[in-house]
Amino acid sequence: MEIRKVADRLPPGAGGLRVYGEPYETANGATIITVARIGGRRMGTSGAVAVPVGVFVIHDGEVAWKPAVDETRIALMALSIGLASAVLATLAVLRRPPWPDLSRR
């Protein structure tokens, strides 16, 4: 598979520009090309921000795409979901307790 075909299958960056790094040859003969997404002017900053997207690995004429996974973003999402569920459960218990009302009238 050609590298252009694989590059065209990549999801488009949200308004960012994709930048390809210099090819790097490893000891086993594989060529690695890094890919980053460039974005700028976020929340008043004047500089550009480069976010790694992944790497192309070319070995024996085969092209493979290895995405860069941001574990911090995944962990923050999991913590946010856990916090939201804890708050909702607490509000449900405080609004109506799970035990029966045993008072006399």
Gaussian input, Z-matrix of N, CA and C with variables (Angstrom, degrees):
# hf/3-21g

backbone

0 1
 N
 C     1     B1
 C     2     B2     1     A1
 N     3     B3     2     A2     1     D1
 C     4     B4     3     A3     2     D2
 C     5     B5     4     A4     3     D3
 N     6     B6     5     A5     4     D4
 C     7     B7     6     A6     5     D5
 C     8     B8     7     A7     6     D6
 N     9     B9     8     A8     7     D7
 C    10    B10     9     A9     8     D8
 C    11    B11    10    A10     9     D9
 N    12    B12    11    A11    10    D10
 C    13    B13    12    A12    11    D11
 C    14    B14    13    A13    12    D12
 N    15    B15    14    A14    13    D13
 C    16    B16    15    A15    14    D14
 C    17    B17    16    A16    15    D15
 N    18    B18    17    A17    16    D16
 C    19    B19    18    A18    17    D17
 C    20    B20    19    A19    18    D18
 N    21    B21    20    A20    19    D19
 C    22    B22    21    A21    20    D20
 C    23    B23    22    A22    21    D21
 N    24    B24    23    A23    22    D22
 C    25    B25    24    A24    23    D23
 C    26    B26    25    A25    24    D24
 N    27    B27    26    A26    25    D25
 C    28    B28    27    A27    26    D26
 C    29    B29    28    A28    27    D27
 N    30    B30    29    A29    28    D28
 C    31    B31    30    A30    29    D29
 C    32    B32    31    A31    30    D30
 N    33    B33    32    A32    31    D31
 C    34    B34    33    A33    32    D32
 C    35    B35    34    A34    33    D33
 N    36    B36    35    A35    34    D34
 C    37    B37    36    A36    35    D35
 C    38    B38    37    A37    36    D36
 N    39    B39    38    A38    37    D37
 C    40    B40    39    A39    38    D38
 C    41    B41    40    A40    39    D39
 N    42    B42    41    A41    40    D40
 C    43    B43    42    A42    41    D41
 C    44    B44    43    A43    42    D42
 N    45    B45    44    A44    43    D43
 C    46    B46    45    A45    44    D44
 C    47    B47    46    A46    45    D45
 N    48    B48    47    A47    46    D46
 C    49    B49    48    A48    47    D47
 C    50    B50    49    A49    48    D48
 N    51    B51    50    A50    49    D49
 C    52    B52    51    A51    50    D50
 C    53    B53    52    A52    51    D51
 N    54    B54    53    A53    52    D52
 C    55    B55    54    A54    53    D53
 C    56    B56    55    A55    54    D54
 N    57    B57    56    A56    55    D55
 C    58    B58    57    A57    56    D56
 C    59    B59    58    A58    57    D57
 N    60    B60    59    A59    58    D58
 C    61    B61    60    A60    59    D59
 C    62    B62    61    A61    60    D60
 N    63    B63    62    A62    61    D61
 C    64    B64    63    A63    62    D62
 C    65    B65    64    A64    63    D63
 N    66    B66    65    A65    64    D64
 C    67    B67    66    A66    65    D65
 C    68    B68    67    A67    66    D66
 N    69    B69    68    A68    67    D67
 C    70    B70    69    A69    68    D68
 C    71    B71    70    A70    69    D69
 N    72    B72    71    A71    70    D70
 C    73    B73    72    A72    71    D71
 C    74    B74    73    A73    72    D72
 N    75    B75    74    A74    73    D73
 C    76    B76    75    A75    74    D74
 C    77    B77    76    A76    75    D75
 N    78    B78    77    A77    76    D76
 C    79    B79    78    A78    77    D77
 C    80    B80    79    A79    78    D78
 N    81    B81    80    A80    79    D79
 C    82    B82    81    A81    80    D80
 C    83    B83    82    A82    81    D81
 N    84    B84    83    A83    82    D82
 C    85    B85    84    A84    83    D83
 C    86    B86    85    A85    84    D84
 N    87    B87    86    A86    85    D85
 C    88    B88    87    A87    86    D86
 C    89    B89    88    A88    87    D87
 N    90    B90    89    A89    88    D88
 C    91    B91    90    A90    89    D89
 C    92    B92    91    A91    90    D90
 N    93    B93    92    A92    91    D91
 C    94    B94    93    A93    92    D92
 C    95    B95    94    A94    93    D93
 N    96    B96    95    A95    94    D94
 C    97    B97    96    A96    95    D95
 C    98    B98    97    A97    96    D96
 N    99    B99    98    A98    97    D97
 C   100   B100    99    A99    98    D98
 C   101   B101   100   A100    99    D99
 N   102   B102   101   A101   100   D100
 C   103   B103   102   A102   101   D101
 C   104   B104   103   A103   102   D102
 N   105   B105   104   A104   103   D103
 C   106   B106   105   A105   104   D104
 C   107   B107   106   A106   105   D105
 N   108   B108   107   A107   106   D106
 C   109   B109   108   A108   107   D107
 C   110   B110   109   A109   108   D108
 N   111   B111   110   A110   109   D109
 C   112   B112   111   A111   110   D110
 C   113   B113   112   A112   111   D111
 N   114   B114   113   A113   112   D112
 C   115   B115   114   A114   113   D113
 C   116   B116   115   A115   114   D114
 N   117   B117   116   A116   115   D115
 C   118   B118   117   A117   116   D116
 C   119   B119   118   A118   117   D117
 N   120   B120   119   A119   118   D118
 C   121   B121   120   A120   119   D119
 C   122   B122   121   A121   120   D120
 N   123   B123   122   A122   121   D121
 C   124   B124   123   A123   122   D122
 C   125   B125   124   A124   123   D123
 N   126   B126   125   A125   124   D124
 C   127   B127   126   A126   125   D125
 C   128   B128   127   A127   126   D126
 N   129   B129   128   A128   127   D127
 C   130   B130   129   A129   128   D128
 C   131   B131   130   A130   129   D129
 N   132   B132   131   A131   130   D130
 C   133   B133   132   A132   131   D131
 C   134   B134   133   A133   132   D132
 N   135   B135   134   A134   133   D133
 C   136   B136   135   A135   134   D134
 C   137   B137   136   A136   135   D135
 N   138   B138   137   A137   136   D136
 C   139   B139   138   A138   137   D137
 C   140   B140   139   A139   138   D138
 N   141   B141   140   A140   139   D139
 C   142   B142   141   A141   140   D140
 C   143   B143   142   A142   141   D141
 N   144   B144   143   A143   142   D142
 C   145   B145   144   A144   143   D143
 C   146   B146   145   A145   144   D144
 N   147   B147   146   A146   145   D145
 C   148   B148   147   A147   146   D146
 C   149   B149   148   A148   147   D147
 N   150   B150   149   A149   148   D148
 C   151   B151   150   A150   149   D149
 C   152   B152   151   A151   150   D150
 N   153   B153   152   A152   151   D151
 C   154   B154   153   A153   152   D152
 C   155   B155   154   A154   153   D153
 N   156   B156   155   A155   154   D154
 C   157   B157   156   A156   155   D155
 C   158   B158   157   A157   156   D156
 N   159   B159   158   A158   157   D157
 C   160   B160   159   A159   158   D158
 C   161   B161   160   A160   159   D159
 N   162   B162   161   A161   160   D160
 C   163   B163   162   A162   161   D161
 C   164   B164   163   A163   162   D162
 N   165   B165   164   A164   163   D163
 C   166   B166   165   A165   164   D164
 C   167   B167   166   A166   165   D165
 N   168   B168   167   A167   166   D166
 C   169   B169   168   A168   167   D167
 C   170   B170   169   A169   168   D168
 N   171   B171   170   A170   169   D169
 C   172   B172   171   A171   170   D170
 C   173   B173   172   A172   171   D171
 N   174   B174   173   A173   172   D172
 C   175   B175   174   A174   173   D173
 C   176   B176   175   A175   174   D174
 N   177   B177   176   A176   175   D175
 C   178   B178   177   A177   176   D176
 C   179   B179   178   A178   177   D177
 N   180   B180   179   A179   178   D178
 C   181   B181   180   A180   179   D179
 C   182   B182   181   A181   180   D180
 N   183   B183   182   A182   181   D181
 C   184   B184   183   A183   182   D182
 C   185   B185   184   A184   183   D183
 N   186   B186   185   A185   184   D184
 C   187   B187   186   A186   185   D185
 C   188   B188   187   A187   186   D186
 N   189   B189   188   A188   187   D187
 C   190   B190   189   A189   188   D188
 C   191   B191   190   A190   189   D189
 N   192   B192   191   A191   190   D190
 C   193   B193   192   A192   191   D191
 C   194   B194   193   A193   192   D192
 N   195   B195   194   A194   193   D193
 C   196   B196   195   A195   194   D194
 C   197   B197   196   A196   195   D195
 N   198   B198   197   A197   196   D196
 C   199   B199   198   A198   197   D197
 C   200   B200   199   A199   198   D198
 N   201   B201   200   A200   199   D199
 C   202   B202   201   A201   200   D200
 C   203   B203   202   A202   201   D201
 N   204   B204   203   A203   202   D202
 C   205   B205   204   A204   203   D203
 C   206   B206   205   A205   204   D204
 N   207   B207   206   A206   205   D205
 C   208   B208   207   A207   206   D206
 C   209   B209   208   A208   207   D207
 N   210   B210   209   A209   208   D208
 C   211   B211   210   A210   209   D209
 C   212   B212   211   A211   210   D210
 N   213   B213   212   A212   211   D211
 C   214   B214   213   A213   212   D212
 C   215   B215   214   A214   213   D213
 N   216   B216   215   A215   214   D214
 C   217   B217   216   A216   215   D215
 C   218   B218   217   A217   216   D216
 N   219   B219   218   A218   217   D217
 C   220   B220   219   A219   218   D218
 C   221   B221   220   A220   219   D219
 N   222   B222   221   A221   220   D220
 C   223   B223   222   A222   221   D221
 C   224   B224   223   A223   222   D222
 N   225   B225   224   A224   223   D223
 C   226   B226   225   A225   224   D224
 C   227   B227   226   A226   225   D225
 N   228   B228   227   A227   226   D226
 C   229   B229   228   A228   227   D227
 C   230   B230   229   A229   228   D228
 N   231   B231   230   A230   229   D229
 C   232   B232   231   A231   230   D230
 C   233   B233   232   A232   231   D231
 N   234   B234   233   A233   232   D232
 C   235   B235   234   A234   233   D233
 C   236   B236   235   A235   234   D234
 N   237   B237   236   A236   235   D235
 C   238   B238   237   A237   236   D236
 C   239   B239   238   A238   237   D237
 N   240   B240   239   A239   238   D238
 C   241   B241   240   A240   239   D239
 C   242   B242   241   A241   240   D240
 N   243   B243   242   A242   241   D241
 C   244   B244   243   A243   242   D242
 C   245   B245   244   A244   243   D243
 N   246   B246   245   A245   244   D244
 C   247   B247   246   A246   245   D245
 C   248   B248   247   A247   246   D246
 N   249   B249   248   A248   247   D247
 C   250   B250   249   A249   248   D248
 C   251   B251   250   A250   249   D249
 N   252   B252   251   A251   250   D250
 C   253   B253   252   A252   251   D251
 C   254   B254   253   A253   252   D252
 N   255   B255   254   A254   253   D253
 C   256   B256   255   A255   254   D254
 C   257   B257   256   A256   255   D255
 N   258   B258   257   A257   256   D256
 C   259   B259   258   A258   257   D257
 C   260   B260   259   A259   258   D258
 N   261   B261   260   A260   259   D259
 C   262   B262   261   A261   260   D260
 C   263   B263   262   A262   261   D261
 N   264   B264   263   A263   262   D262
 C   265   B265   264   A264   263   D263
 C   266   B266   265   A265   264   D264
 N   267   B267   266   A266   265   D265
 C   268   B268   267   A267   266   D266
 C   269   B269   268   A268   267   D267
 N   270   B270   269   A269   268   D268
 C   271   B271   270   A270   269   D269
 C   272   B272   271   A271   270   D270
 N   273   B273   272   A272   271   D271
 C   274   B274   273   A273   272   D272
 C   275   B275   274   A274   273   D273
 N   276   B276   275   A275   274   D274
 C   277   B277   276   A276   275   D275
 C   278   B278   277   A277   276   D276
 N   279   B279   278   A278   277   D277
 C   280   B280   279   A279   278   D278
 C   281   B281   280   A280   279   D279
 N   282   B282   281   A281   280   D280
 C   283   B283   282   A282   281   D281
 C   284   B284   283   A283   282   D282
 N   285   B285   284   A284   283   D283
 C   286   B286   285   A285   284   D284
 C   287   B287   286   A286   285   D285
 N   288   B288   287   A287   286   D286
 C   289   B289   288   A288   287   D287
 C   290   B290   289   A289   288   D288
 N   291   B291   290   A290   289   D289
 C   292   B292   291   A291   290   D290
 C   293   B293   292   A292   291   D291
 N   294   B294   293   A293   292   D292
 C   295   B295   294   A294   293   D293
 C   296   B296   295   A295   294   D294
 N   297   B297   296   A296   295   D295
 C   298   B298   297   A297   296   D296
 C   299   B299   298   A298   297   D297
 N   300   B300   299   A299   298   D298
 C   301   B301   300   A300   299   D299
 C   302   B302   301   A301   300   D300
 N   303   B303   302   A302   301   D301
 C   304   B304   303   A303   302   D302
 C   305   B305   304   A304   303   D303
 N   306   B306   305   A305   304   D304
 C   307   B307   306   A306   305   D305
 C   308   B308   307   A307   306   D306
 N   309   B309   308   A308   307   D307
 C   310   B310   309   A309   308   D308
 C   311   B311   310   A310   309   D309
 N   312   B312   311   A311   310   D310
 C   313   B313   312   A312   311   D311
 C   314   B314   313   A313   312   D312

   B1=1.4477
   B2=1.5276
   B3=1.3192
   B4=1.4503
   B5=1.5200
   B6=1.3225
   B7=1.4594
   B8=1.5254
   B9=1.3253
   B10=1.4737
   B11=1.5327
   B12=1.3342
   B13=1.4641
   B14=1.5270
   B15=1.3314
   B16=1.4639
   B17=1.5247
   B18=1.3268
   B19=1.4662
   B20=1.5199
   B21=1.3305
   B22=1.4611
   B23=1.5237
   B24=1.3349
   B25=1.4639
   B26=1.5200
   B27=1.3264
   B28=1.4607
   B29=1.5225
   B30=1.3386
   B31=1.4602
   B32=1.5217
   B33=1.3169
   B34=1.4625
   B35=1.5190
   B36=1.3283
   B37=1.4526
   B38=1.5181
   B39=1.2963
   B40=1.4632
   B41=1.5234
   B42=1.3028
   B43=1.4542
   B44=1.5161
   B45=1.3097
   B46=1.4523
   B47=1.5168
   B48=1.3115
   B49=1.4507
   B50=1.5203
   B51=1.3362
   B52=1.4612
   B53=1.5202
   B54=1.3209
   B55=1.4605
   B56=1.5186
   B57=1.3229
   B58=1.4585
   B59=1.5257
   B60=1.3398
   B61=1.4515
   B62=1.5209
   B63=1.3069
   B64=1.4630
   B65=1.5240
   B66=1.3328
   B67=1.4707
   B68=1.5327
   B69=1.3244
   B70=1.4620
   B71=1.5224
   B72=1.3286
   B73=1.4670
   B74=1.5320
   B75=1.3337
   B76=1.4605
   B77=1.5234
   B78=1.3293
   B79=1.4667
   B80=1.5288
   B81=1.3346
   B82=1.4659
   B83=1.5272
   B84=1.3221
   B85=1.4560
   B86=1.5111
   B87=1.3093
   B88=1.4654
   B89=1.5253
   B90=1.3136
   B91=1.4558
   B92=1.5217
   B93=1.3290
   B94=1.4580
   B95=1.5223
   B96=1.3448
   B97=1.4589
   B98=1.5261
   B99=1.3228
   B100=1.4620
   B101=1.5284
   B102=1.3371
   B103=1.4638
   B104=1.5237
   B105=1.3314
   B106=1.4624
   B107=1.5215
   B108=1.3208
   B109=1.4580
   B110=1.5207
   B111=1.3100
   B112=1.4519
   B113=1.5226
   B114=1.3038
   B115=1.4601
   B116=1.5133
   B117=1.2967
   B118=1.4542
   B119=1.5046
   B120=1.3106
   B121=1.4566
   B122=1.5201
   B123=1.3080
   B124=1.4627
   B125=1.5131
   B126=1.2890
   B127=1.4647
   B128=1.5251
   B129=1.2929
   B130=1.4487
   B131=1.5104
   B132=1.3146
   B133=1.4567
   B134=1.5188
   B135=1.3053
   B136=1.4603
   B137=1.5195
   B138=1.3161
   B139=1.4602
   B140=1.5127
   B141=1.3072
   B142=1.4596
   B143=1.5285
   B144=1.3216
   B145=1.4570
   B146=1.5184
   B147=1.3363
   B148=1.4658
   B149=1.5229
   B150=1.3277
   B151=1.4623
   B152=1.5176
   B153=1.3464
   B154=1.4661
   B155=1.5238
   B156=1.3288
   B157=1.4583
   B158=1.5213
   B159=1.3239
   B160=1.4595
   B161=1.5173
   B162=1.3258
   B163=1.4639
   B164=1.5238
   B165=1.3235
   B166=1.4519
   B167=1.5203
   B168=1.3254
   B169=1.4592
   B170=1.5198
   B171=1.3314
   B172=1.4597
   B173=1.5202
   B174=1.3456
   B175=1.4615
   B176=1.5220
   B177=1.3153
   B178=1.4702
   B179=1.5302
   B180=1.3218
   B181=1.4557
   B182=1.5143
   B183=1.3176
   B184=1.4648
   B185=1.5252
   B186=1.3197
   B187=1.4591
   B188=1.5256
   B189=1.3255
   B190=1.4670
   B191=1.5260
   B192=1.3139
   B193=1.4629
   B194=1.5192
   B195=1.3308
   B196=1.4652
   B197=1.5291
   B198=1.3399
   B199=1.4668
   B200=1.5275
   B201=1.3197
   B202=1.4595
   B203=1.5249
   B204=1.3186
   B205=1.4647
   B206=1.5251
   B207=1.3163
   B208=1.4603
   B209=1.5266
   B210=1.3390
   B211=1.4588
   B212=1.5214
   B213=1.3220
   B214=1.4585
   B215=1.5197
   B216=1.3196
   B217=1.4644
   B218=1.5280
   B219=1.3349
   B220=1.4634
   B221=1.5300
   B222=1.3366
   B223=1.4634
   B224=1.5280
   B225=1.3240
   B226=1.4609
   B227=1.5243
   B228=1.3195
   B229=1.4646
   B230=1.5294
   B231=1.3336
   B232=1.4658
   B233=1.5307
   B234=1.3258
   B235=1.4636
   B236=1.5224
   B237=1.3146
   B238=1.4672
   B239=1.5245
   B240=1.3199
   B241=1.4633
   B242=1.5260
   B243=1.3348
   B244=1.4617
   B245=1.5160
   B246=1.3286
   B247=1.4639
   B248=1.5256
   B249=1.3143
   B250=1.4679
   B251=1.5272
   B252=1.3254
   B253=1.4689
   B254=1.5267
   B255=1.3267
   B256=1.4642
   B257=1.5276
   B258=1.3176
   B259=1.4698
   B260=1.5231
   B261=1.3298
   B262=1.4660
   B263=1.5267
   B264=1.3286
   B265=1.4644
   B266=1.5265
   B267=1.3225
   B268=1.4629
   B269=1.5235
   B270=1.3210
   B271=1.4655
   B272=1.5217
   B273=1.3166
   B274=1.4643
   B275=1.5240
   B276=1.3268
   B277=1.4658
   B278=1.5259
   B279=1.3156
   B280=1.4598
   B281=1.5201
   B282=1.2873
   B283=1.4652
   B284=1.5259
   B285=1.2932
   B286=1.4691
   B287=1.5198
   B288=1.3369
   B289=1.4648
   B290=1.5311
   B291=1.3155
   B292=1.4585
   B293=1.5278
   B294=1.3352
   B295=1.4538
   B296=1.5387
   B297=1.3261
   B298=1.4767
   B299=1.5225
   B300=1.3201
   B301=1.4624
   B302=1.5329
   B303=1.3343
   B304=1.4616
   B305=1.5279
   B306=1.2961
   B307=1.4680
   B308=1.5293
   B309=1.3668
   B310=1.4636
   B311=1.5124
   B312=1.3127
   B313=1.4678
   B314=1.4757
   A1=108.14
   A2=116.31
   A3=120.34
   A4=110.59
   A5=115.13
   A6=119.92
   A7=110.99
   A8=118.40
   A9=121.11
   A10=111.20
   A11=116.68
   A12=119.70
   A13=110.70
   A14=116.25
   A15=119.89
   A16=109.88
   A17=117.40
   A18=120.69
   A19=111.37
   A20=117.38
   A21=120.13
   A22=112.04
   A23=117.93
   A24=121.42
   A25=112.81
   A26=118.03
   A27=120.75
   A28=109.88
   A29=117.19
   A30=118.28
   A31=109.63
   A32=117.30
   A33=118.89
   A34=110.47
   A35=116.09
   A36=120.69
   A37=109.27
   A38=116.70
   A39=120.65
   A40=109.26
   A41=116.32
   A42=120.99
   A43=113.19
   A44=118.59
   A45=121.02
   A46=112.17
   A47=115.37
   A48=122.52
   A49=108.12
   A50=117.34
   A51=120.32
   A52=109.71
   A53=116.09
   A54=121.98
   A55=107.94
   A56=116.14
   A57=122.22
   A58=109.08
   A59=116.09
   A60=120.97
   A61=112.25
   A62=115.16
   A63=121.39
   A64=109.38
   A65=118.41
   A66=120.34
   A67=110.87
   A68=115.34
   A69=121.65
   A70=108.05
   A71=116.23
   A72=121.98
   A73=108.83
   A74=116.81
   A75=121.11
   A76=110.19
   A77=116.10
   A78=120.88
   A79=112.30
   A80=118.02
   A81=119.84
   A82=112.57
   A83=118.14
   A84=121.60
   A85=114.97
   A86=118.50
   A87=121.23
   A88=109.42
   A89=115.69
   A90=121.70
   A91=108.26
   A92=115.77
   A93=121.80
   A94=108.60
   A95=115.86
   A96=122.02
   A97=107.27
   A98=116.31
   A99=120.31
   A100=110.18
   A101=115.13
   A102=121.60
   A103=107.65
   A104=116.11
   A105=121.60
   A106=109.32
   A107=115.58
   A108=121.73
   A109=107.29
   A110=116.56
   A111=122.14
   A112=108.79
   A113=115.79
   A114=121.77
   A115=108.13
   A116=116.71
   A117=118.30
   A118=112.16
   A119=114.30
   A120=123.09
   A121=112.71
   A122=115.93
   A123=120.37
   A124=109.15
   A125=115.45
   A126=123.22
   A127=112.39
   A128=116.55
   A129=120.48
   A130=116.07
   A131=119.57
   A132=119.67
   A133=109.33
   A134=116.22
   A135=119.74
   A136=112.26
   A137=118.72
   A138=120.87
   A139=112.61
   A140=114.83
   A141=121.18
   A142=109.31
   A143=115.63
   A144=121.77
   A145=108.01
   A146=116.87
   A147=121.59
   A148=108.78
   A149=115.61
   A150=121.73
   A151=107.84
   A152=119.05
   A153=119.66
   A154=111.20
   A155=115.18
   A156=121.33
   A157=109.99
   A158=117.48
   A159=121.52
   A160=111.13
   A161=115.92
   A162=121.42
   A163=109.84
   A164=114.68
   A165=121.76
   A166=106.90
   A167=117.24
   A168=122.21
   A169=106.90
   A170=116.10
   A171=121.85
   A172=107.09
   A173=115.67
   A174=120.61
   A175=108.35
   A176=116.65
   A177=123.78
   A178=112.05
   A179=117.29
   A180=121.36
   A181=114.70
   A182=118.84
   A183=123.33
   A184=109.22
   A185=116.01
   A186=121.60
   A187=108.58
   A188=116.30
   A189=121.50
   A190=108.72
   A191=116.02
   A192=122.34
   A193=108.75
   A194=116.84
   A195=122.91
   A196=107.82
   A197=118.39
   A198=119.81
   A199=111.88
   A200=115.53
   A201=121.53
   A202=107.53
   A203=117.30
   A204=122.30
   A205=108.27
   A206=115.89
   A207=121.56
   A208=108.66
   A209=116.60
   A210=120.75
   A211=112.07
   A212=117.44
   A213=120.39
   A214=110.56
   A215=116.83
   A216=120.50
   A217=110.87
   A218=116.84
   A219=121.00
   A220=110.34
   A221=117.05
   A222=120.80
   A223=111.28
   A224=117.63
   A225=120.18
   A226=111.59
   A227=116.86
   A228=119.95
   A229=110.32
   A230=117.13
   A231=120.69
   A232=110.82
   A233=117.56
   A234=120.44
   A235=111.39
   A236=117.22
   A237=120.67
   A238=111.23
   A239=116.86
   A240=120.43
   A241=110.38
   A242=117.31
   A243=120.90
   A244=112.35
   A245=117.05
   A246=120.76
   A247=111.11
   A248=116.79
   A249=120.26
   A250=111.16
   A251=117.70
   A252=119.81
   A253=110.88
   A254=118.47
   A255=120.79
   A256=111.06
   A257=116.99
   A258=120.43
   A259=110.48
   A260=117.19
   A261=120.09
   A262=111.79
   A263=117.77
   A264=120.62
   A265=110.65
   A266=117.41
   A267=121.14
   A268=110.97
   A269=116.57
   A270=119.71
   A271=111.66
   A272=117.44
   A273=120.61
   A274=111.00
   A275=117.71
   A276=121.27
   A277=110.15
   A278=118.55
   A279=120.98
   A280=111.95
   A281=117.54
   A282=120.89
   A283=111.13
   A284=117.74
   A285=122.18
   A286=107.45
   A287=118.11
   A288=120.13
   A289=111.42
   A290=117.57
   A291=120.71
   A292=113.56
   A293=119.24
   A294=120.56
   A295=109.78
   A296=117.37
   A297=120.19
   A298=111.62
   A299=115.41
   A300=121.93
   A301=108.27
   A302=118.46
   A303=122.97
   A304=112.61
   A305=118.66
   A306=120.12
   A307=110.76
   A308=115.38
   A309=121.84
   A310=108.78
   A311=114.02
   A312=117.97
   A313=110.56
   D1=136.37
   D2=-179.68
   D3=-76.63
   D4=152.59
   D5=-177.99
   D6=-67.51
   D7=-30.02
   D8=178.05
   D9=-65.40
   D10=-39.27
   D11=179.30
   D12=-65.77
   D13=-40.27
   D14=178.71
   D15=-68.59
   D16=-39.50
   D17=179.97
   D18=-65.52
   D19=-33.89
   D20=178.67
   D21=-71.27
   D22=-24.17
   D23=179.56
   D24=-81.03
   D25=-10.65
   D26=179.63
   D27=-64.82
   D28=144.56
   D29=176.72
   D30=-67.42
   D31=141.23
   D32=-179.30
   D33=-68.33
   D34=139.47
   D35=176.50
   D36=-68.71
   D37=149.79
   D38=-177.40
   D39=-71.41
   D40=80.61
   D41=178.74
   D42=77.21
   D43=1.49
   D44=-177.97
   D45=-93.05
   D46=164.52
   D47=179.46
   D48=-102.01
   D49=133.16
   D50=177.67
   D51=-86.94
   D52=134.35
   D53=-179.95
   D54=-123.77
   D55=132.20
   D56=-179.81
   D57=-102.36
   D58=135.28
   D59=-179.97
   D60=-82.06
   D61=177.86
   D62=177.49
   D63=-70.01
   D64=139.03
   D65=176.90
   D66=-63.71
   D67=139.06
   D68=179.72
   D69=-123.37
   D70=126.97
   D71=-179.45
   D72=-94.99
   D73=124.65
   D74=178.76
   D75=-87.47
   D76=174.77
   D77=-177.49
   D78=-67.83
   D79=-28.61
   D80=-178.48
   D81=-89.04
   D82=6.46
   D83=175.14
   D84=95.55
   D85=1.75
   D86=178.52
   D87=-83.09
   D88=145.15
   D89=176.21
   D90=-107.88
   D91=131.86
   D92=-177.93
   D93=-116.65
   D94=130.20
   D95=176.96
   D96=-123.98
   D97=120.61
   D98=-179.66
   D99=-83.48
   D100=151.35
   D101=178.84
   D102=-130.35
   D103=132.07
   D104=178.14
   D105=-131.12
   D106=155.00
   D107=175.29
   D108=-107.54
   D109=130.26
   D110=-178.11
   D111=-105.20
   D112=130.95
   D113=175.19
   D114=-137.93
   D115=155.93
   D116=-178.17
   D117=-145.79
   D118=169.04
   D119=176.73
   D120=55.14
   D121=57.51
   D122=176.28
   D123=-105.11
   D124=124.29
   D125=176.29
   D126=52.45
   D127=48.70
   D128=173.65
   D129=83.98
   D130=-1.12
   D131=177.98
   D132=-78.70
   D133=147.73
   D134=-177.56
   D135=-98.14
   D136=-10.74
   D137=-177.14
   D138=-98.08
   D139=170.40
   D140=177.43
   D141=-91.34
   D142=151.08
   D143=179.82
   D144=-118.11
   D145=127.78
   D146=177.91
   D147=-104.19
   D148=126.04
   D149=179.63
   D150=-117.37
   D151=123.29
   D152=179.38
   D153=-65.88
   D154=135.51
   D155=179.76
   D156=-102.95
   D157=-38.61
   D158=-179.42
   D159=163.59
   D160=-166.36
   D161=179.13
   D162=-136.43
   D163=149.13
   D164=168.61
   D165=-94.87
   D166=133.15
   D167=175.56
   D168=-116.71
   D169=118.22
   D170=179.39
   D171=-110.47
   D172=116.02
   D173=-178.00
   D174=-142.23
   D175=124.97
   D176=-179.61
   D177=55.52
   D178=39.82
   D179=177.49
   D180=79.56
   D181=-2.17
   D182=178.92
   D183=-100.98
   D184=136.82
   D185=178.73
   D186=-106.65
   D187=129.12
   D188=178.00
   D189=-125.69
   D190=140.58
   D191=177.50
   D192=-103.02
   D193=125.12
   D194=177.93
   D195=-116.52
   D196=104.92
   D197=-178.26
   D198=-72.46
   D199=148.35
   D200=174.68
   D201=-89.12
   D202=121.59
   D203=-177.24
   D204=-100.84
   D205=129.53
   D206=179.72
   D207=-91.93
   D208=98.22
   D209=-177.86
   D210=-67.08
   D211=-28.47
   D212=179.54
   D213=-63.54
   D214=-43.02
   D215=179.40
   D216=-64.27
   D217=-39.58
   D218=179.05
   D219=-66.00
   D220=-43.04
   D221=179.79
   D222=-65.28
   D223=-40.79
   D224=178.56
   D225=-65.23
   D226=-36.94
   D227=177.38
   D228=-65.11
   D229=-42.51
   D230=178.96
   D231=-64.17
   D232=-41.77
   D233=177.91
   D234=-64.96
   D235=-39.12
   D236=179.04
   D237=-64.26
   D238=-42.14
   D239=178.54
   D240=-65.15
   D241=-42.15
   D242=178.16
   D243=-63.62
   D244=-41.91
   D245=178.71
   D246=-65.52
   D247=-43.11
   D248=179.49
   D249=-63.46
   D250=-41.27
   D251=179.29
   D252=-68.21
   D253=-36.04
   D254=177.58
   D255=-66.29
   D256=-40.76
   D257=178.68
   D258=-65.33
   D259=-44.33
   D260=179.36
   D261=-64.46
   D262=-39.49
   D263=178.16
   D264=-65.91
   D265=-40.42
   D266=178.36
   D267=-64.04
   D268=-43.45
   D269=178.38
   D270=-64.01
   D271=-36.96
   D272=178.86
   D273=-66.11
   D274=-39.71
   D275=-179.75
   D276=-71.72
   D277=-40.50
   D278=-179.32
   D279=-70.06
   D280=-31.88
   D281=-179.35
   D282=-71.03
   D283=-44.23
   D284=178.98
   D285=-142.55
   D286=107.38
   D287=-179.25
   D288=-62.01
   D289=149.31
   D290=-177.96
   D291=-75.66
   D292=-12.83
   D293=-179.52
   D294=-87.58
   D295=155.63
   D296=-177.65
   D297=-73.81
   D298=155.42
   D299=178.53
   D300=-84.13
   D301=113.17
   D302=-175.45
   D303=-106.15
   D304=14.07
   D305=-178.47
   D306=-76.93
   D307=151.27
   D308=179.49
   D309=-96.90
   D310=143.94
   D311=176.73
   D312=-123.70

